[in-house]
Amino acid sequence: MAKIKEFRSVSIKGNPLKCQICNHDRFWHRETLMNTPGMTFFGIEWANKSADNYICESCGYVHWFLS
């Protein structure tokens, strides 16, 4: 079953996030693995670092933040 996207305001290090494209201020969150060829070759993709993605409610632009 698909998860319902929950749009909300986001702060990064105490600063409100605004979309770089349309200046909108509401986003939904997802986490993405930063796959590398070496980890994929050895079949251990799960060990890669992850990034937080905030997707703009208005235009869909994806903002990436490494932990």
TIGU-987051 format. One record per atom (N, C-alpha, C, O): residue number from 1; residue in three letters; atom name; z, y, x. Coordinates in nm, 2 decimals, padded with zeros to 4 digits, m for minus. Each point is the difference from the previous one (the first is absolute). Last residue first. Layout:
BEGIN
atom num->NUM residu->ala atome->CA c3->Z c2->Y c1->X
...
This chain:
BEGIN
atom num->67 residu->ser atome->N c3->00.55 c2->01.34 c1->02.39
atom num->67 residu->ser atome->CA c3->00.14 c2->00.00 c1->m00.01
atom num->67 residu->ser atome->C c3->00.06 c2->00.05 c1->00.14
atom num->67 residu->ser atome->O c3->00.12 c2->00.01 c1->00.01
atom num->66 residu->leu atome->N c3->m00.60 c2->00.15 c1->m00.21
atom num->66 residu->leu atome->CA c3->00.06 c2->m00.11 c1->00.07
atom num->66 residu->leu atome->C c3->00.15 c2->00.01 c1->00.00
atom num->66 residu->leu atome->O c3->00.05 c2->00.11 c1->00.01
atom num->65 residu->phe atome->N c3->m00.43 c2->00.08 c1->m00.36
atom num->65 residu->phe atome->CA c3->00.11 c2->00.04 c1->00.08
atom num->65 residu->phe atome->C c3->00.05 c2->m00.13 c1->00.07
atom num->65 residu->phe atome->O c3->00.04 c2->m00.10 c1->m00.07
atom num->64 residu->trp atome->N c3->m00.49 c2->00.32 c1->m00.25
atom num->64 residu->trp atome->CA c3->00.06 c2->m00.11 c1->00.08
atom num->64 residu->trp atome->C c3->00.11 c2->00.05 c1->00.08
atom num->64 residu->trp atome->O c3->m00.01 c2->00.11 c1->00.07
atom num->63 residu->his atome->N c3->m00.29 c2->00.03 c1->m00.55
atom num->63 residu->his atome->CA c3->00.07 c2->00.05 c1->00.12
atom num->63 residu->his atome->C c3->00.08 c2->m00.11 c1->00.07
atom num->63 residu->his atome->O c3->00.07 c2->m00.07 c1->m00.07
atom num->62 residu->val atome->N c3->m00.51 c2->00.11 c1->m00.29
atom num->62 residu->val atome->CA c3->00.11 c2->m00.08 c1->00.05
atom num->62 residu->val atome->C c3->00.05 c2->00.07 c1->00.13
atom num->62 residu->val atome->O c3->m00.07 c2->00.02 c1->00.10
atom num->61 residu->tyr atome->N c3->m00.20 c2->00.15 c1->m00.58
atom num->61 residu->tyr atome->CA c3->00.00 c2->00.00 c1->00.14
atom num->61 residu->tyr atome->C c3->00.13 c2->m00.08 c1->00.05
atom num->61 residu->tyr atome->O c3->00.10 c2->00.01 c1->m00.05
atom num->60 residu->gly atome->N c3->m00.24 c2->00.09 c1->m00.42
atom num->60 residu->gly atome->CA c3->00.00 c2->m00.13 c1->00.06
atom num->60 residu->gly atome->C c3->00.00 c2->m00.01 c1->00.15
atom num->60 residu->gly atome->O c3->m00.01 c2->m00.10 c1->00.06
atom num->59 residu->cys atome->N c3->00.04 c2->00.47 c1->m00.42
atom num->59 residu->cys atome->CA c3->m00.14 c2->m00.02 c1->00.07
atom num->59 residu->cys atome->C c3->00.00 c2->m00.14 c1->00.06
atom num->59 residu->cys atome->O c3->m00.11 c2->m00.04 c1->00.04
atom num->58 residu->ser atome->N c3->00.50 c2->00.18 c1->m00.31
atom num->58 residu->ser atome->CA c3->m00.11 c2->00.08 c1->m00.04
atom num->58 residu->ser atome->C c3->m00.14 c2->m00.05 c1->00.05
atom num->58 residu->ser atome->O c3->m00.09 c2->m00.02 c1->m00.07
atom num->57 residu->glu atome->N c3->00.53 c2->m00.16 c1->00.20
atom num->57 residu->glu atome->CA c3->m00.03 c2->m00.03 c1->m00.15
atom num->57 residu->glu atome->C c3->m00.12 c2->00.07 c1->m00.04
atom num->57 residu->glu atome->O c3->m00.07 c2->m00.06 c1->m00.09
atom num->56 residu->cys atome->N c3->00.17 c2->m00.11 c1->00.60
atom num->56 residu->cys atome->CA c3->00.00 c2->00.12 c1->m00.09
atom num->56 residu->cys atome->C c3->m00.03 c2->m00.04 c1->m00.14
atom num->56 residu->cys atome->O c3->m00.10 c2->m00.07 c1->m00.02
atom num->55 residu->ile atome->N c3->00.33 c2->m00.24 c1->00.40
atom num->55 residu->ile atome->CA c3->m00.13 c2->00.02 c1->m00.05
atom num->55 residu->ile atome->C c3->00.01 c2->00.11 c1->m00.11
atom num->55 residu->ile atome->O c3->00.08 c2->m00.01 c1->m00.09
atom num->54 residu->tyr atome->N c3->00.18 c2->m00.19 c1->00.55
atom num->54 residu->tyr atome->CA c3->00.03 c2->00.07 c1->m00.12
atom num->54 residu->tyr atome->C c3->m00.14 c2->00.05 c1->m00.06
atom num->54 residu->tyr atome->O c3->m00.07 c2->00.07 c1->00.07
atom num->53 residu->asn atome->N c3->00.29 c2->m00.47 c1->00.30
atom num->53 residu->asn atome->CA c3->m00.12 c2->00.08 c1->m00.05
atom num->53 residu->asn atome->C c3->00.05 c2->00.07 c1->m00.13
atom num->53 residu->asn atome->O c3->00.07 c2->m00.06 c1->m00.08
atom num->52 residu->asp atome->N c3->00.15 c2->m00.18 c1->00.56
atom num->52 residu->asp atome->CA c3->00.02 c2->00.04 c1->m00.14
atom num->52 residu->asp atome->C c3->m00.12 c2->00.08 c1->m00.04
atom num->52 residu->asp atome->O c3->m00.04 c2->00.09 c1->00.07
atom num->51 residu->ala atome->N c3->00.05 c2->m00.49 c1->00.31
atom num->51 residu->ala atome->CA c3->00.00 c2->00.14 c1->m00.03
atom num->51 residu->ala atome->C c3->00.03 c2->00.03 c1->m00.14
atom num->51 residu->ala atome->O c3->m00.04 c2->m00.08 c1->m00.09
atom num->50 residu->ser atome->N c3->00.14 c2->m00.34 c1->00.49
atom num->50 residu->ser atome->CA c3->m00.05 c2->00.05 c1->m00.13
atom num->50 residu->ser atome->C c3->00.00 c2->00.15 c1->m00.01
atom num->50 residu->ser atome->O c3->00.07 c2->00.07 c1->00.08
atom num->49 residu->lys atome->N c3->m00.11 c2->m00.49 c1->00.34
atom num->49 residu->lys atome->CA c3->00.08 c2->00.12 c1->m00.06
atom num->49 residu->lys atome->C c3->m00.07 c2->00.03 c1->m00.14
atom num->49 residu->lys atome->O c3->m00.11 c2->m00.03 c1->m00.02
atom num->48 residu->asn atome->N c3->00.07 c2->m00.48 c1->00.20
atom num->48 residu->asn atome->CA c3->m00.05 c2->00.14 c1->00.02
atom num->48 residu->asn atome->C c3->00.09 c2->00.10 c1->m00.06
atom num->48 residu->asn atome->O c3->00.08 c2->m00.02 c1->m00.09
atom num->47 residu->ala atome->N c3->m00.04 c2->m00.47 c1->00.05
atom num->47 residu->ala atome->CA c3->00.08 c2->00.07 c1->00.10
atom num->47 residu->ala atome->C c3->m00.05 c2->00.14 c1->00.03
atom num->47 residu->ala atome->O c3->00.07 c2->00.07 c1->00.08
atom num->46 residu->trp atome->N c3->m00.29 c2->m00.38 c1->m00.38
atom num->46 residu->trp atome->CA c3->00.13 c2->00.05 c1->m00.06
atom num->46 residu->trp atome->C c3->00.08 c2->00.07 c1->00.10
atom num->46 residu->trp atome->O c3->00.09 c2->00.08 c1->m00.04
atom num->45 residu->glu atome->N c3->m00.50 c2->m00.30 c1->00.16
atom num->45 residu->glu atome->CA c3->m00.01 c2->00.13 c1->m00.05
atom num->45 residu->glu atome->C c3->00.12 c2->00.06 c1->m00.06
atom num->45 residu->glu atome->O c3->00.03 c2->00.12 c1->00.00
atom num->44 residu->ile atome->N c3->m00.17 c2->m00.54 c1->00.28
atom num->44 residu->ile atome->CA c3->00.13 c2->00.06 c1->m00.03
atom num->44 residu->ile atome->C c3->m00.01 c2->00.14 c1->m00.04
atom num->44 residu->ile atome->O c3->00.08 c2->00.09 c1->00.04
atom num->43 residu->gly atome->N c3->m00.43 c2->m00.42 c1->00.13
atom num->43 residu->gly atome->CA c3->00.05 c2->m00.03 c1->m00.13
atom num->43 residu->gly atome->C c3->00.14 c2->00.05 c1->m00.04
atom num->43 residu->gly atome->O c3->00.07 c2->m00.06 c1->m00.08
atom num->42 residu->phe atome->N c3->m00.37 c2->00.12 c1->00.48
atom num->42 residu->phe atome->CA c3->00.10 c2->m00.10 c1->00.01
atom num->42 residu->phe atome->C c3->00.06 c2->m00.03 c1->m00.13
atom num->42 residu->phe atome->O c3->00.10 c2->m00.09 c1->m00.01
atom num->41 residu->phe atome->N c3->m00.45 c2->00.41 c1->00.03
atom num->41 residu->phe atome->CA c3->m00.05 c2->m00.12 c1->00.08
atom num->41 residu->phe atome->C c3->00.11 c2->m00.11 c1->00.00
atom num->41 residu->phe atome->O c3->m00.03 c2->m00.12 c1->m00.01
atom num->40 residu->thr atome->N c3->00.15 c2->00.54 c1->m00.17
atom num->40 residu->thr atome->CA c3->m00.08 c2->m00.07 c1->m00.09
atom num->40 residu->thr atome->C c3->m00.05 c2->m00.13 c1->00.07
atom num->40 residu->thr atome->O c3->m00.01 c2->m00.11 c1->m00.07
atom num->39 residu->met atome->N c3->00.24 c2->00.41 c1->00.33
atom num->39 residu->met atome->CA c3->00.10 c2->m00.06 c1->m00.10
atom num->39 residu->met atome->C c3->m00.08 c2->m00.09 c1->m00.10
atom num->39 residu->met atome->O c3->00.04 c2->m00.11 c1->m00.03
atom num->38 residu->gly atome->N c3->m00.30 c2->00.37 c1->00.33
atom num->38 residu->gly atome->CA c3->00.08 c2->m00.10 c1->00.07
atom num->38 residu->gly atome->C c3->00.09 c2->m00.08 c1->m00.09
atom num->38 residu->gly atome->O c3->00.01 c2->m00.12 c1->00.01
atom num->37 residu->pro atome->N c3->m00.27 c2->00.50 c1->m00.17
atom num->37 residu->pro atome->CA c3->m00.08 c2->m00.12 c1->00.03
atom num->37 residu->pro atome->C c3->00.09 c2->m00.11 c1->00.06
atom num->37 residu->pro atome->O c3->m00.02 c2->m00.12 c1->m00.03
atom num->36 residu->thr atome->N c3->00.26 c2->00.46 c1->m00.30
atom num->36 residu->thr atome->CA c3->m00.06 c2->00.01 c1->00.13
atom num->36 residu->thr atome->C c3->m00.08 c2->m00.13 c1->00.03
atom num->36 residu->thr atome->O c3->00.04 c2->m00.11 c1->m00.05
atom num->35 residu->asn atome->N c3->00.20 c2->00.40 c1->m00.41
atom num->35 residu->asn atome->CA c3->m00.05 c2->m00.12 c1->00.07
atom num->35 residu->asn atome->C c3->m00.07 c2->00.03 c1->00.13
atom num->35 residu->asn atome->O c3->m00.07 c2->00.10 c1->00.01
atom num->34 residu->met atome->N c3->00.42 c2->00.13 c1->m00.34
atom num->34 residu->met atome->CA c3->m00.09 c2->00.05 c1->00.10
atom num->34 residu->met atome->C c3->m00.05 c2->m00.11 c1->00.08
atom num->34 residu->met atome->O c3->00.05 c2->m00.02 c1->00.12
atom num->33 residu->leu atome->N c3->00.15 c2->00.04 c1->m00.65
atom num->33 residu->leu atome->CA c3->00.02 c2->m00.05 c1->00.14
atom num->33 residu->leu atome->C c3->m00.11 c2->00.05 c1->00.09
atom num->33 residu->leu atome->O c3->m00.12 c2->00.02 c1->m00.05
atom num->32 residu->thr atome->N c3->00.34 c2->00.23 c1->m00.40
atom num->32 residu->thr atome->CA c3->m00.12 c2->m00.07 c1->00.06
atom num->32 residu->thr atome->C c3->00.03 c2->m00.05 c1->00.14
atom num->32 residu->thr atome->O c3->00.05 c2->00.07 c1->00.08
atom num->31 residu->glu atome->N c3->00.19 c2->00.12 c1->m00.59
atom num->31 residu->glu atome->CA c3->00.02 c2->m00.03 c1->00.15
atom num->31 residu->glu atome->C c3->m00.12 c2->m00.08 c1->00.04
atom num->31 residu->glu atome->O c3->m00.04 c2->m00.09 c1->m00.06
atom num->30 residu->arg atome->N c3->00.12 c2->00.48 c1->m00.36
atom num->30 residu->arg atome->CA c3->m00.02 c2->m00.14 c1->00.04
atom num->30 residu->arg atome->C c3->00.02 c2->m00.02 c1->00.15
atom num->30 residu->arg atome->O c3->00.01 c2->00.10 c1->00.07
atom num->29 residu->his atome->N c3->00.06 c2->00.29 c1->m00.52
atom num->29 residu->his atome->CA c3->00.03 c2->m00.06 c1->00.13
atom num->29 residu->his atome->C c3->m00.05 c2->m00.14 c1->00.01
atom num->29 residu->his atome->O c3->00.01 c2->m00.08 c1->m00.09
atom num->28 residu->trp atome->N c3->m00.13 c2->00.57 c1->m00.20
atom num->28 residu->trp atome->CA c3->00.05 c2->m00.14 c1->m00.01
atom num->28 residu->trp atome->C c3->00.00 c2->m00.06 c1->00.14
atom num->28 residu->trp atome->O c3->m00.07 c2->00.04 c1->00.08
atom num->27 residu->phe atome->N c3->00.10 c2->00.51 c1->m00.25
atom num->27 residu->phe atome->CA c3->m00.07 c2->m00.11 c1->00.07
atom num->27 residu->phe atome->C c3->00.06 c2->m00.13 c1->m00.05
atom num->27 residu->phe atome->O c3->00.11 c2->m00.01 c1->m00.06
atom num->26 residu->arg atome->N c3->m00.14 c2->00.60 c1->m00.01
atom num->26 residu->arg atome->CA c3->00.05 c2->m00.13 c1->m00.05
atom num->26 residu->arg atome->C c3->m00.09 c2->m00.11 c1->00.05
atom num->26 residu->arg atome->O c3->m00.12 c2->00.00 c1->00.01
atom num->25 residu->asp atome->N c3->00.05 c2->00.49 c1->00.06
atom num->25 residu->asp atome->CA c3->00.13 c2->m00.04 c1->00.05
atom num->25 residu->asp atome->C c3->00.06 c2->m00.13 c1->m00.05
atom num->25 residu->asp atome->O c3->00.12 c2->m00.02 c1->00.01
atom num->24 residu->his atome->N c3->m00.63 c2->00.32 c1->00.11
atom num->24 residu->his atome->CA c3->00.08 c2->m00.06 c1->m00.11
atom num->24 residu->his atome->C c3->00.13 c2->m00.05 c1->00.07
atom num->24 residu->his atome->O c3->00.01 c2->m00.03 c1->00.12
atom num->23 residu->asn atome->N c3->m00.41 c2->00.23 c1->00.10
atom num->23 residu->asn atome->CA c3->00.13 c2->00.07 c1->m00.01
atom num->23 residu->asn atome->C c3->00.09 c2->m00.05 c1->m00.11
atom num->23 residu->asn atome->O c3->00.10 c2->00.07 c1->m00.03
atom num->22 residu->cys atome->N c3->m00.56 c2->m00.23 c1->00.20
atom num->22 residu->cys atome->CA c3->00.01 c2->00.08 c1->m00.12
atom num->22 residu->cys atome->C c3->00.13 c2->00.08 c1->m00.03
atom num->22 residu->cys atome->O c3->00.02 c2->00.07 c1->m00.09
atom num->21 residu->ile atome->N c3->m00.13 c2->m00.32 c1->00.51
atom num->21 residu->ile atome->CA c3->m00.13 c2->00.03 c1->m00.06
atom num->21 residu->ile atome->C c3->00.02 c2->00.10 c1->m00.11
atom num->21 residu->ile atome->O c3->m00.07 c2->00.10 c1->m00.01
atom num->20 residu->gln atome->N c3->00.44 c2->m00.28 c1->00.26
atom num->20 residu->gln atome->CA c3->m00.08 c2->00.08 c1->00.09
atom num->20 residu->gln atome->C c3->m00.14 c2->00.04 c1->m00.06
atom num->20 residu->gln atome->O c3->m00.06 c2->00.09 c1->00.05
atom num->19 residu->cys atome->N c3->00.55 c2->m00.18 c1->m00.31
atom num->19 residu->cys atome->CA c3->m00.13 c2->m00.06 c1->00.03
atom num->19 residu->cys atome->C c3->m00.08 c2->00.09 c1->00.09
atom num->19 residu->cys atome->O c3->m00.02 c2->00.12 c1->m00.03
atom num->18 residu->lys atome->N c3->00.55 c2->m00.10 c1->00.03
atom num->18 residu->lys atome->CA c3->m00.11 c2->00.05 c1->m00.08
atom num->18 residu->lys atome->C c3->m00.13 c2->m00.06 c1->00.05
atom num->18 residu->lys atome->O c3->m00.02 c2->m00.02 c1->00.12
atom num->17 residu->leu atome->N c3->00.59 c2->m00.06 c1->m00.06
atom num->17 residu->leu atome->CA c3->m00.13 c2->m00.04 c1->00.03
atom num->17 residu->leu atome->C c3->m00.10 c2->00.07 c1->m00.11
atom num->17 residu->leu atome->O c3->00.03 c2->m00.01 c1->m00.12
atom num->16 residu->pro atome->N c3->00.47 c2->00.18 c1->00.31
atom num->16 residu->pro atome->CA c3->m00.07 c2->m00.05 c1->m00.11
atom num->16 residu->pro atome->C c3->m00.15 c2->m00.03 c1->00.04
atom num->16 residu->pro atome->O c3->m00.06 c2->00.08 c1->00.06
atom num->15 residu->asn atome->N c3->00.48 c2->m00.10 c1->00.28
atom num->15 residu->asn atome->CA c3->m00.10 c2->00.09 c1->m00.04
atom num->15 residu->asn atome->C c3->m00.08 c2->m00.06 c1->m00.12
atom num->15 residu->asn atome->O c3->m00.04 c2->m00.12 c1->00.01
atom num->14 residu->gly atome->N c3->00.40 c2->m00.10 c1->00.24
atom num->14 residu->gly atome->CA c3->00.05 c2->00.12 c1->m00.06
atom num->14 residu->gly atome->C c3->m00.10 c2->00.10 c1->m00.05
atom num->14 residu->gly atome->O c3->00.04 c2->00.10 c1->m00.06
atom num->13 residu->lys atome->N c3->m00.16 c2->m00.52 c1->00.27
atom num->13 residu->lys atome->CA c3->00.09 c2->00.07 c1->00.09
atom num->13 residu->lys atome->C c3->00.05 c2->00.13 c1->m00.06
atom num->13 residu->lys atome->O c3->00.00 c2->00.10 c1->00.07
atom num->12 residu->ile atome->N c3->m00.32 c2->m00.26 c1->m00.38
atom num->12 residu->ile atome->CA c3->m00.01 c2->m00.07 c1->00.13
atom num->12 residu->ile atome->C c3->00.08 c2->00.09 c1->00.10
atom num->12 residu->ile atome->O c3->m00.03 c2->00.11 c1->00.02
atom num->11 residu->ser atome->N c3->00.00 c2->m00.20 c1->m00.60
atom num->11 residu->ser atome->CA c3->00.03 c2->00.09 c1->00.12
atom num->11 residu->ser atome->C c3->m00.01 c2->m00.08 c1->00.12
atom num->11 residu->ser atome->O c3->00.05 c2->m00.12 c1->00.01
atom num->10 residu->val atome->N c3->m00.25 c2->00.10 c1->m00.55
atom num->10 residu->val atome->CA c3->00.04 c2->m00.06 c1->00.12
atom num->10 residu->val atome->C c3->00.03 c2->00.10 c1->00.10
atom num->10 residu->val atome->O c3->m00.06 c2->00.11 c1->00.01
atom num->9 residu->ser atome->N c3->m00.02 c2->m00.21 c1->m00.59
atom num->9 residu->ser atome->CA c3->00.00 c2->00.10 c1->00.12
atom num->9 residu->ser atome->C c3->00.06 c2->m00.08 c1->00.12
atom num->9 residu->ser atome->O c3->00.08 c2->m00.08 c1->m00.02
atom num->8 residu->arg atome->N c3->m00.33 c2->m00.21 c1->m00.36
atom num->8 residu->arg atome->CA c3->00.12 c2->00.08 c1->00.02
atom num->8 residu->arg atome->C c3->m00.02 c2->00.10 c1->00.11
atom num->8 residu->arg atome->O c3->m00.10 c2->m00.02 c1->00.08
atom num->7 residu->phe atome->N c3->m00.12 c2->m00.42 c1->m00.42
atom num->7 residu->phe atome->CA c3->m00.03 c2->00.12 c1->00.08
atom num->7 residu->phe atome->C c3->00.13 c2->00.08 c1->00.01
atom num->7 residu->phe atome->O c3->00.07 c2->00.01 c1->m00.10
atom num->6 residu->glu atome->N c3->m00.20 c2->m00.55 c1->00.01
atom num->6 residu->glu atome->CA c3->00.10 c2->00.10 c1->m00.03
atom num->6 residu->glu atome->C c3->m00.03 c2->00.13 c1->00.09
atom num->6 residu->glu atome->O c3->00.03 c2->m00.01 c1->00.12
atom num->5 residu->lys atome->N c3->m00.31 c2->m00.46 c1->m00.31
atom num->5 residu->lys atome->CA c3->00.01 c2->00.10 c1->00.10
atom num->5 residu->lys atome->C c3->00.10 c2->00.11 c1->m00.05
atom num->5 residu->lys atome->O c3->m00.02 c2->00.06 c1->m00.11
atom num->4 residu->ile atome->N c3->00.01 c2->m00.59 c1->m00.03
atom num->4 residu->ile atome->CA c3->m00.03 c2->00.13 c1->m00.05
atom num->4 residu->ile atome->C c3->00.03 c2->00.11 c1->00.11
atom num->4 residu->ile atome->O c3->00.10 c2->00.00 c1->00.06
atom num->3 residu->lys atome->N c3->m00.24 c2->m00.53 c1->00.02
atom num->3 residu->lys atome->CA c3->00.11 c2->00.09 c1->00.00
atom num->3 residu->lys atome->C c3->m00.04 c2->00.14 c1->m00.05
atom num->3 residu->lys atome->O c3->m00.11 c2->00.05 c1->00.04
atom num->2 residu->ala atome->N c3->m00.11 c2->m00.55 c1->m00.16
atom num->2 residu->ala atome->CA c3->m00.01 c2->00.12 c1->00.08
atom num->2 residu->ala atome->C c3->00.12 c2->00.09 c1->m00.02
atom num->2 residu->ala atome->O c3->00.05 c2->00.02 c1->m00.11
atom num->1 residu->met atome->N c3->m00.08 c2->m00.57 c1->00.07
atom num->1 residu->met atome->CA c3->00.00 c2->00.12 c1->m00.08
atom num->1 residu->met atome->C c3->00.00 c2->00.12 c1->00.09
atom num->1 residu->met atome->O c3->00.08 c2->00.01 c1->00.10
